Amino acid sequence: MQRNTSQYLMPAEKKSVKNVSYDLYPAFPLAQDKINLGYDGLADVIAKEKVILLDGYIGVDWEEVSTSLKDRLRAKGLSVQVLNIQDCLKNEGEIEKMTAPFLKDSHSIFGYKTTLSLTDFFDKDKLAGVCRDNNFDLTLIYGTGAAQAQIKGMLVYFDLPKNEIQYRMRAGSVTNFGATTAKAPKQIYKQFYFVDWVVLNKEKKRLLPEISIVVDQQRPLNPTWTTGIALRQSLSKMAKSYFRVRPWFEPGVWGGQWIKERFTDLNPDVPNYAWSFEMIVPENGIVFESNGRLLEVSFDMLMFQESENVLGKAAKRFQDEFPIRFDFLDTFDGGNLSVQCHPKPDYIKKEFGENFTQDETYYIMDAGENAEVYLGFQEDIDPQEFRHALEHSFKSKEVLDVEKYVQKLPAKKHDLFLIPNGTVHCSGINNMVLEISATPYIFTFKMYDWQRLDLDGQPRPLNIEHAFNNLNFERKGANVRETLVSKPHIESSGKDWKKVHLPTHQEHFYDIYRYEFDTEIEIDTNGQCHILMLVEGTSINLVPDNKCAPQMFRYAETFAVPAAAKSYRLVNNGDTTAKVIVSFVKDEAC
């Protein structure tokens, strides 16, 4: 199956990371000999069954899966009945009509989170007709939704990371569930986000306790797999100790060179790296390792099984949704981000079906000379004049004098800029931004994009109407420096450590601290999940308080300590002071 990306495919086996500056494939340990490789061993296991349900996520190469297993089983002398569950789907026209209300305007990148379930995509009469032919030794029922068949069997679930789904989508290898023809990539992604992923995540959660074998199908003809029992046991251990998701990286029209120069195992043959998806639950996977072999499943699986252990006090409010995200925005020797804002809480719920909004902060990991951040309006802002100027610039393609309307503040290393919903903002050139934010991540209402085309040569969509339904014009003038620039203060300290509070805005449901220490420090979770990053120093060891082996994390690597871990130690491995950012949900937000 084709994939359209410059990024390397995750290897099936882990290479040494002793001398790397940043681990691209962080993995949580499984017990010895728990991860298997290839279709041969998988065929050996399922050959003992009578009915096998080969279910899985959108994007899986079902032709490869069904053919590989069918051929191996027949080579063993077994007769095999092969049934494609896709034959039981409603026709494409019915599915299009059913999903259309959640996709809204075809010209927009926004839709509404669907209320549909997987059963809605299938014809009940066709499903009722799926049955085992006893003249065959075994029956393979394969395809996304195979467990919808009204016949019991061994459940083998094939998972695929979201980045690989998108790489396959861009190559034209994958389209939406129930569709036979591909739309433009942005429209396919829109339907993934608002329909397919919602529906299939519900089904994945339902199936998780029943999975006998889970398969990572991202490497063509070379899958890795383990038992459902091993997976569920490891998710349980992870939820009481620590986890780091597998990050992934994307170039962009404004992208810079900071990531490219420092994360040396990334493919250098790209113009830039604009984003790193460090920890964004809907997009990232978690990787397991056994005897050097790697297997990846979606981050959602951890939340589906272990949300209470992971989130602690915040589980009641957020349930399966992980509330905080970390990502990088790199503009070093790049360009400005688009001038933008994010929706109000009631707006994102009413218009898009999200449970909470995209409140953000910019933590400045690094800053070049004359680095700046656009934040808040000028004191004399006239909303109607600003809107007219934006619309004129869009139609005429004339350059907009942004600073006439939007303030520009100097940015230096370790500054924290606060961007609650409705705030006009963007990062300027020569910033390495650690974006600490609420998890929703696609609801960026762009108002002006410096008259640039995207990397594919197409105009970047603007959302002026959405923006003006949400902009807060009271965030202007001196009020911006007073309320939207965090004012750090030392909350407590000891001989060689400090706990520094970086207060967030009252609308942010999460808080941010920075621990600065020369040797080590002990931290209580206080019933909340902690998301951490070493923002200055070389490396630290995390020592969970639960007999789990210490785990090393390098500069700029994101990791989390679940609420159920209760407490943990951080040990500085370097010769200079370590500085670690910690973010968690405020108790009053639970």
N, C-alpha and C positions, 0 to 999 in steps of 0.2 A: 504494500500500500504506500502510495506516495505521500510525502510531507513537504510542505513549502516553508522552509526556515533555514537560517544560517546556524541555528543552535544545534549542538551535538545531542545525539540520542543518549539517554542514560545507559551506561553499560550494565550488563547482567552481573558483572562481578566488580567489587570495589577495588580500586587501586590505592596504593599507599598515599596517605595525606600528611605524612610527617613534615614535609617541607612546603606545603601549600600555604598561601596567605589567606585563603577563604575556601571552605569546603562546599563544593557545589552539590554534593550528594550525601548530606548528613543522614545517618541511619540509626535506628533504635535496634538493639540486639534481640534477636530471637534465640531460642535454645539451639544447640548444635544439630546440624543435619535436618533443619526444618524447612528450608527452601529448596525446591527442586527446579530443574531446568529442562525445558523441552517438552514436546508432545509425546515422546515415546513413553516416559514414565507415567504421564497423565493417562495415556491409553491403557497402560497396565492396570491402573487403579480402577478405572470406570468399566473395564471389561468384565468385572465381576458382578455388575449391576444388570437389571432388566430394563429400567427406564432411566435415562439421564437427561436432566434439564440443563441445557447450556444457555444460561441467561447472562445479562450484563448491560453495560452502559452504552449510550449513543457513541458512535465512532468506532466501535470494535469491528475488526475485519472478520465478519462472520463467514465469508467464503473461505478464508484461510483456516479458521477454526474448524468448521464443519468438514472440510475436505481433509485436513490433516488428521483429524481423529477418525473419520470414517475409513480412510485408507489404511490406517494402522490397525484398526479393529478387524477389518476384512482380511488383512494380512495374517491375522491370528487364526483365520479360518472361521470367523464369526459372520453370521448373516446380520445385516444392520438395516433397520428401517430408519430413514432420515426424513424428518418433518421440519419445515421452516415455519416458525410461528408468524412470520410476516404475512403469510398467506391468509391469516385470520384477521388482519387489520381491516378496519372500515376503508372504503375507497378514498382515494386522495381528495376528491372533491368534498366529501363529508368532513374529512379531517381539517381541510382548509377553512370550511365554514365554521367548524367548532372552535378553532384556534383564533380566528380573525378578530373577535372582540378583545383579545388580550394583546394583539399586535398593533392596534390602532392604525395611525397613518403610516402608509408604506414608506413615506419620505422621511419619517422620524426614526431616530435610533432608540427611542423609548417606547416601552409597552407597559403592560400591567401584569403583575405576578398572577399566574393562572390559578384557578380553583379546581381545575380538572385533575382527575386521577388517571392512572394508566389504563384502567378498565374502560374508560370512555373512548379509547382509541380502537378498541377491538369490537368485532361483530360477535355478539353472544352466540348466535346460531353456529357460526363457523368454529368458535372455541369448543362448543359442545360436541362438535363432530371430530375433534382430535382424539384419537384412541390408539391404543397399542394393538398391533397385529401380532398375534401369538405365533404366527408362522416364522417370525424372525427371532434370533437369539436375543437381540436387544434393540431398543428404540432410542434414537437421539432426537430430541426436540430442541431446536436451536434458534437463537435470535433474541434481540431485546424484547423482553416480555414473555419469555418461554415459560416462566412460572405461572403465567395466567392460564395455561392449559389446565383443564380439569382432570388431571391425571397426576398421581404422585410419582416422584422419582428422586434420584440423587441430584442435589442442586450444586452445580458448578458455576460460579459467578466470575465473569470476566470484567475487569475494571480497566480504566484508561485515564491517565492524567488529563486535566483540562487543557494544559498547554499543548499536548500532543493531539487532542481533539481539534484544537484550532489550527495547528500546523497541517493536519489532514484536510480540514475544511478549506484552507487557503489553496491547497493543491487540487481541490475539486474531488477529493476522494470520499468526502463525508458531507451529507446534507441533513436536513431536519428529520425528526422521527415521523414516519408515515409519508414522507415526500420522496418522489422519484426524480424530480428535477431540482437542480440547485439554483438558489437565488444569488444575489451579490453577497460576498462574505459578511459585510456589516449587517445585512438583513438576516442571514443565517445565524450569526452570533446573537442578534436581538431575540430570535425565536428560541435559541438555546437558553438564554438567560431567563426569559419571562415565561417560557412554556416547558421546553424539553427537560431542562435541568431540574425544574421544580417538580415535575411529574416523576422523573426517574429517581430523584432523591427520596421522595416519599416511598417509592417501591424498594429502593436500596435499604432504607431503614426497616421496612417490613421484613425483608428477606434476610437481613444480617444474622439474626439468631439461628437461621435454618441452613446457612451456607455450609456445605461439606468441604468444598475446595474453592479457594479464591485464586484467580489467575491475573497476573499483570501482563497485558497483551501489547504493550507499547513497542516491543522489539519484534519486527516481522520474523516469523518462523522460529522465534527463540524466546518463548514465554517463560516467566518464572512463576512458581505457584507454591502454595502451602495449604495446610488444612484450615478449615474454618475455626476449629478449636484452638489451634496455635495463634491464629489472628486475634481471636476474641480475648485470649489470655494475655497477649502482648498489649492490646489496647487497654486492658485493665491495669497492667503494670505501668504503662505510659501515663495513665491518668492519675497516678499517685506519685510520680517522680519528676519527669521533665519530657519535653518534646521540642524538636525543631523541624519545621516543615522543609520540603525541598523548594528552594527559591528558583524562580526563572526570570529571564531577562528579555527585554525587547528594545530594539532601536526606535527612535522617533524623530520627527522633524526638528524638534528643539533639543535633542539629546546631546550629552556631553562626553567627555573623555575620562572622567575620574574613575568610574567603574572599570572601564576598559584597561586602564593603566595599572590598576591595583589587583583586580581579580583575574589573575594570570591564566587560570585554566579555562576561561571563556574563549570562545572563538574570536580571534582578533580581526577576522576578515569581515567586519561590519563597519559602517560609517561612524556609529556611536552606540552608546547604551543610554536610553532615556529613562527606563524604568527597571527596577528590580522588585518583583512580587515577593517580598520577604515573608509575609504572613498575612495572606488574604484567604480566609477559609473557602469561599466559593471557587477559588482558582488553584489552590495549592494541594499537593499530596504529601503523605508521610511515607517514609521509606523504612523498611526493615532489612536487617542483615543477618545471615546465618552462614558460617563458613565462607565468608567473603561474597556470597551471592546476595543480590539486592532484589527486593520486591516492593513496589509502590502501590498504595491504595489512596483513595481520596481522603482528605482531612475530615470530610463530613462523617466518615465512619467512626472516628473517635468521638465526635459529638453525638452521633446517634446512640452510641452505647454508653457513653461516660459523661454526659453533660453535667450531672450533679457533682461528680468528683472533679471535673475540670473547672467549672465555674463557681462552685460553692454557693455563697450567698446570692450571686447574680443569676443562678440557674433558673429561678422562678420567673424572672423577668425575660431572660433571653432564650430559655429553653435550648433548642438545638443550634441556635445561631451564636457563633463566637463573636463577641461584641467589638473587639478592638483589632485594628490592622496596623501593620508596619510595612512601609514600602519606601523605596528610594526614588528620588527625582534628581537626575544628574544634569545640570546645565553648565558644567565646567567647559569653557571654550565652545559652548553650544549657543542656545537661544533662549529668549524669554518663553515661559509658558503662556498659554492663552489667558486673556483677561476673563475671569470666570467668577461664579458663585455657586452655592449649593442650596437645595430646597429646605424650606421650613418643615418641621415635623409633621404638621397636619397636611401639608401639600404632598410630601412624598408618600404618605399613606393613602390619601385620596386619589392621587393621579397615577401612582405606580405600584401600589400594593405593598410597599415596604413597611416594616414594623418600627423602624427608627431611622433617623436621617444621617446625612454625611457630614457631621461636624468634624473639623480637621484642626491640626496644628502643624507647623513647620519647625522641626528641630534642626538647627544648622550644624550638620556633622563637620562640614568644612566650608570655608569661604575664601574665594580669591580676592584679589585687589579690587576695590570698588564694588564689591558684591552688594546687591540690594534686593529688597522684596517690595512688591506693590501690595499695599494693604489699606483698605478704607478710602473714603472719598476726601477730596479737598473741602475745606470749610465752606466755600461758596458754591457747592455743587447745586446745579439746577437739574432735577431728574428729567424733565422733558427735553431740555437742551442736550443732555447726555444721550438720551434715547435717539433723538433726531440725528446726532453726530454718528452714533453707531450704525443706524440704518442707512445713512448717506454713505458712510464708508463701505458698508457691505455692497450697496448697489453700484457705487462709482469705482470701487477698488482703490480709493484714495487712502493714503496712510493717515491714521488717526493720531492726534496729539494726546496720548493717553494721560500724560502728567498734568494736563489741564484739568482733568477730572478725578484722577486717582493719585493718592499719595505714594511716594516711594521712600522707603526707610532703609538706612544702612543695615547690612547683615554681617554679623561676625560669628565665629565658631562658638557653639554652645548657646546661642540665642534661641529663644522659643517664641514664635509668633502664633497668636491664637486666632483661629478662623472659624467661629461659630457660623451656623447656617445663615445665609443671606448676606454674608460679608464679601465685598468685591476684593479680589486678590489675584496674585500670581507670583511665582518665583522669577527673579531676574537672572541674568547671566552670571556664571561663576559661583553658583551655589551647589553644594551637595546636601540635599534636603533629606532628612529622615522624616517622612510624613507619618505622624502618629495620629490615628484617626478612628472614628467609628467605622465599622466594617463596610457598609455600602460604599461602592467605589466607581460606579459608572455614571452617577448623577451629577455631572459637571456641566453647568449651563455656560457655554462659551459665548462671550459677547463680542470679542475681537481677537483675532489671531494673527495680527501683524502682516496680513495679506500673503500668507504662506500657503503652498500646496502641501499635501501630505506626502509621505515617501512613495506612495503609489501614483503620485502626480494628480490627485484629485483634490478639489477644495475640501477643507475641513468643515464639517457642519457647524453652524452657529445656532444658538438657542436664545435669541434676544427676548422673545415673548415669555418663555419660562423664567428667564433671569429677572425680568421686571415684575413678575408675579411674586418674587421672593426677596429682592434686594432690600436691605435695611439702610436707608439713607441717613439715619441718625449716627451711624458709625463714620464719623468724619472729623476733620480737624484735629484739635488737641486731644479729643476723646479717644482717638485711635491709639496714641502712645500710652494713654492712661489705662485703657481697658483691653487692648489687643496685643500688648507686648508683656509677656510674663515677667514678673519681678522676683527672681529667686531669692530665697533666704535660707540660712542654715537652721534646720529644725532641731538637730541634736548633733553632738560630736564627741569624739574620744581622743585618745593619744595620737592615733594615726588614721583617723577616719572622720568623715562628715556625711551627714544625711541632709541633702539640700532639697527643699521643696520648690518646684517650679509650678506655681498655681495655674490652673487652667481657668477658662471662662465659666461663669455660672451655668451656661447652657451645655457645656461639655459634661457628659456623664462619667467621664474617666479622669483620673488624676495622673500626675507625672512627678517622679522624684529622680534625683541623681545621687548615687552613692559614690563617694570618692574615698579610696583607701589604699594604703601602702602594702599591707600584708593580707588581711582577710576581714570579712565582716559577716555577721549572722543576721538573717532577715526572717521575720514571720510573715506568712501569707495573710494572716488575719481573715481567713475564710474567702479570699479572693484569688483568682488566677493572676499571676504576675507575668507580664511580657517584658523581656529584657534585651538589652544590647550593650556590648562594650563599645563606648564611643570615644574612649581614649585609653591607650595602652596596647599591649601586644596580645595577651591571652589571659584567660582566667579559668579556673576549675570550679565547676558547680559540684557541690557535695550535698546531695539530697539527704534528708534526715530519715532514711528508711532502708538502710543496708544496700542501697543501689551504689554501684561503683561511681567514683568521680567522673565527670564528663568535662572535657576541655572545649571552650568556645573562644574563637579568635575575634580580633577586632572586626566590627561591622556585621557579625553574625547574630541573627535574631533567634531567641529561644524563649521557652515559656516554662514556668513552674506552676503546675495546677494547684488549685486551692487545697486539695486533699493531701498535698505534700506537707502542709502545715508550717514547716520551716526549712531553711536551707542555708548553707554557707557558700560564700564566694571567696576564692583564694586567688590572689594576684600572682601571676607567674612572671611578671616583668620587673624591671629595675626602677620604673617610674610609677607614679600614682595611677591606679586604674580608676576610670570613671565609667559607671554603669547606669544607664537609663532604665527605670522601672516604671511601667504603666499598669494601671488596674482600674476596675470600676469603683467609683465612689460608693461608699456604703449607703448614702442617702439616695442614690439612684437605683437601689435594688427594690 
